[in-house]
């Protein structure tokens, strides 16, 4: 059982964004649909639309330890929406300037495991 309900989380996030906007922070966001990772063949976590905030302040390097830090905590927010329209309406409802990145259509390349062993293959045999 989650400690905080999803409704409560969305309320807290919306309240935080309104507070940041009222304090004069330039809140800009990017709305996009994530691409499939090159490390996996599945398409998990590529169906939702994501709203992420751009950094308002540059990152700084700690002189003692060399760690990278930032005073900008809104870059840690990663909001996911089922549709593009939900993400856009959230941004407009909360007064967030946004840029929309449409996904590129994925090209499906037909491959066969047997092609690795065919007689006239183009690449050299590596075994």
C-alpha positions, 0 to 999 in steps of 0.5 A: 500500500503506498504511503501517499495516494496518487491524488495527493501526490498530484495535488502536492506537485501542482501546489509546488509548481504554483509556488515556484511560478509565484516566486518568479522562477522561470518554469519551463518544461519539455513534454515528450514521449521517451524512446526505446532504450538501446539496451533492451528489446522491449518497449516498456516505459515508452507508452507514456508522455513525460513532462520534465523541467529544464534547469533554471540554474547551472550545476556547480562543482563542490570544491572539496569533494568534486561532487556536482550539485544544483540548487534547482530541485524542480529538475528532479520532477518527472511527471508521466501522463497517459496522453499528450493532451493530459500533459499539455492541459496540466502545463497550461492549467499550472501556467508552465511554459512548455515545448512539445517534442513529437516522437519519430515513427519507429522503423521496424527492421525485419531480421531473422536469426538464420541470416547470421549463418547464411552462405552469402552473408556480407559481414565476415564470420567472427567465430 
